[in-house]
Amino acid sequence: METVSFTKMSDGTTEEYEFLAKHEAEFVANLPNRIMNALEGLRNSLSGYKIDRLEHSLQTATRAERDGADVDWIVSALIHDIGDDLAPLNHDSLAANILRPYVREECAWVVQHHGIFQYKYYADKIGLDPDAREKFKDNPHYDAAVKFCERWDQKSFDPDYETLDLEHFRPMVEKVFGREAWTA
């Protein structure tokens, strides 16, 4: 069988769904490569900064690694802005949803909310509330989000920072996205 015969899901047979499950497993196994390709695509993303979005992502992950973070945090830092191209107004939610099946909830929550936590550094300059993140002050992941932004994300726009290259992070991406989903 090269393709299923049905045109409505309700008409599919057990054999066809077993066939599709095999294809899906192969597709899921290739996720680390698609993540790496998507990161590479950030080279041509949002402009105006001194560095491109890939370099920003690499700097954020490099800082996390040099700060002693574990692999979940390093990979979360690496892909925290992966959604910039397709979801510029909610890139953080897109990145968090990519991560969520593979990392602990703390990391996914921080990535999902890092945009509003970053307001602390610039919102007053554009007429927004720099303390907007305070609405999350009772969340158990609040301090982790403050740390993520302060120590890794907000300072990673430096063209002179000695940043590790994308291939350095490949084994970590493969480890995290090679896990069985929803077991972290």
N, C-alpha and C positions, 0 to 999 in steps of 0.2 A: 504494500500500500504506500503510495506517495503522498496522498492527501485523503482527507475524510470525504465521504460522499454527501454528508448532510449539509443543508443550508439553514436549518433551524436547529439550535442546540438540543431541543427536545426530541429530535429524530436520530440523534447519535446513538451508536451501539456501544456496548461494553468494549469490544475490540477497538473501535475507533478512539474511545477515550483512553484506553491503555496506550495506544499508538501516540496520542497527543501528550500523554503524561511523560513518555520517553523523550519526546522533543522538548517539552518544557524543562525537564531535568537537565538536559544538555544546554539549553539556553541559560538557565539559572547558573550553571557551573561556569559559564563564560562571563558572568557579571563583573568580576574584577577587571577584566580587559576592557569592558565597556566603561567602567568607572574611570580607568586610566585614560581612555580616549576622550571622555567628556572633560576630564581635567585639562588635558592637552588643548582642548577647544577653548579654554578660558584665556588663551593667549590673545585672542582677538575679541575679547569681551569689552565690557564697559571701559571707556577711555576717560582721560582727564587726570588720572592719578600719575605719579612719577613712575609707577610700575604697573604691569598688567595684572589681571585677576589671578592668573596662574601663579605668578611670582608672589602675590599676596597670600594665596593659599599655601604655597610652599613655605613662606616665612612663618605663617601662623603655626603650621605643623612642626617646622624646625624649632621654633621657640618652645612648643609643647614638649618635644622630645628632649631638648636641652634642659628643660625644667624638671625632667624626671617623670613625665606623664606616662601612663600605661598605653598600650596599643589602641584601646578603645578611644582614648582622648586624642591620640596623635592622628588617627584616621578621621575622627570627627572634626578636628581642626583642619585637616587637609581638605575635606569636602564640604566644609560649612557654607561656602559660597557657590557650590556647584550649580545651584539653581538660578544664578544671575541671568543667564541668557534666556531661559524659557519662562521664568517667573520673577521678573525684576522687582515686583511689588510684594512678593511673598516668597522670596528665594529661600529664606530660612526654614519655612514650613516644608518646602519641597526637599531640601537637603535632609531635614529631620526625618521625613517619611522614607527616604532612601536608607538612612541609617537604622531606623527603629527596629527592624526585625533582627539586626545583627549586633547591636551594642546595648549596654545597660540603659535603662530609662533615663538616668541622670544625664548621660551624654546627649541622647536624643532631645530631651527637654531643653537643655542649654542651647543646642544648635537651633531648635525651633524658636527660641526667644532671644537669640543674641542680637537681633536687629533692634529691638526696643531697649535692650541693655546698653547698646552702643550709643543711644541718645545722650547718655551722660557726657559724652565727649564733644558733641557738636550741636545738639538740638537747639540750644539757646541762640545759636547763630542763624537759625532759619525759622525762628518763630514757633518752635515746638517745645515741649516740656522735657528738660533734661532729667527730671526725676520720675518720668513715666514708669520706669521699672519698679518703682516702689509699690505698685499694686500687686506685685508678686512677693513682697517681703516675707510673707508667711509660708512660702513654698519651700519645701526641704532642699530644693536645688538652687535657691537664690544665690547663696554664697559661691557655689560652683560657677554660676553664670557671671557673677562679678569678676571672679578670678580669670575665667576664660577671656573675657573682654579686656580686662586691665593688663594681664600679663602676656597675652598671646595675640589677640585679634587687633585691637585698636592701635598698636604700635608697629604693625606689620605692613608698612607702606614705605619702607626705607630702601632706596636703591643701593645703598652701601652695605646693607646687612649681608653677612656671609651665610647664604641660604643653601640647604641641601637640595639636590636635584630630584626631579620626579621619580626617576628610577630607584633612588634610595628608598622610597616609600612603597615600591611595588610589593615586596614581601609582606608588609603590614596590611596593605589593601587586600592581598590574596588571603591572608590569614583571617581578617575580619569578615570579608564577604564570601569566604569559603566555609564559614561556619553553617551549621544547620540553623535555619531561620527560627526566630522566637525562642532561642534557648539561652541567650546571653543573660 
